[in-house]
């Protein structure tokens, strides 16, 4: 397979958009955690503690998504440098690793998405139960 200097550069827009999405998710979770913490300070509810634990796990997942995304971008730059320097084998290898890291980042993102949907589903179930009682 032929690889040129522009091949790793194709990953730049994708990584940039993914990192923006990951940052937005992190910022939203940070706001939710701060609000739940303040609410827990006023009313010690075990349900709030469970929600905070779930959010902590999701924050760690987002951190890992960002780490793998940044490493992927870094290896794209290394790949471009290697290709620019004429080291084709090194450029191909670093680009292949960059692609694998991006796949890992997206798989972690998928896991975080499943967890967040599950948490929302639980909240909706609680609302439905309360609605049926009333």
N, C-alpha and C positions, 0 to 999 in steps of 0.2 A: 504494500500500500504506500502510495506517495503521500507525503505530508509536507505542507509548505508553512511558511512563517504565519500566514493568515489563518491556518486551521485552528490553532489554540486560541486565537483572538476571537473566534466565533463564540466561545464560551463566555466572554466578558459580559455581554448584555444579559445573558441568562443568570449569571452569578449576581450581577448587580440587582436585578429585579428580585431574585430570591432573597438576597440579603435585606433588601428594603421590606419585603413581606415579613421576614423573620423579625426584623427590628420592630415593625408595627405590632406583631403578635406579642413580643416581649414587653413593649410599652403598655399595651392594653392589660396584660396580666399583672404588671407592676401596679397599675392603678387599681385593679380589682383587689389585689392583695392588700394594698394600703387601706382601702375602704373596709375590707373584711377585718383587718387588724383593729381598726378604730371601732368597728361594731362589736368585736369581741371584747374590747376593753370595757364597753358599757354593759354588755350582756354576755356572760360566760356560757356560751351554747356549744355543746359538743358537735353539733352539725357544722358550725362555723370552723371548728378545728379540723374536721374531716375535709371541708372544702379547701382550707388553707394547705393541708397536706397534699391534696390533689394538685393544687396550683404550684406548689413547690416542685413536684415531680415534673410538671409541664415546663417550668422555668429551666430546670436542668436539661430537659430535652431540647429546648430552644437554644440554650447555651451550646449544646453539642452540635446542633444543626449549624449554628453560626461558625463554630470552630472548623467543622469539616468544609463548610462553604469557603471560608477564608483560605484554608489550606489548599483547596482546589484552585482557587484563583492564584495563589502563590505559585503552585506548580505549573499553571498555565504560563505565567511569566517566566519561570525557569525553562519551560519547554521552548518558549519563543526565543529566549536568550541562547539556548543550546542550538536551536535551528539556525539562528542568525550567525552563530559561531561556526557552523558547518558540522556540528556533532549531531547527525541525523538520528543515530540510535538513542542517544540521550534525550533528544527532543521527543522522540516517539514514546520512550518509556515514561518520561515525566508527564506527558500529555495523557497517556493511558492511566497513570495513577491519579491524575487530576479528575478524569472522568469517573473513576471508581469512587473517589472521595465525594464527588457531586452526587453520585447515586446513593451513597451512604447518607449524605445530608438530606436528600429527598425522602429516603425511607424513614429516617427519624421524624421528618416533618409529617409524613403519613401517620406514624404512630401517635404523634402529638394531636393530630387532627381527630383521630379515632377517640382518644381520651377526652378531648374537649366536647365532642358530640355526645359521648356517653354521659358526661357531667351535665350537659344541658338536658338530656333526655330524663335524667333523674329529677331535675328541678321541675320539668314539665309534668312528670308523673305525680310529683307531690302536689302541684297545682290542681291537677285533675282529681286527685283524691279529696282535696279540700273542697273543690267545687261540688263533688257528688255528695259530700256530707252536708253541705249548706243548702 
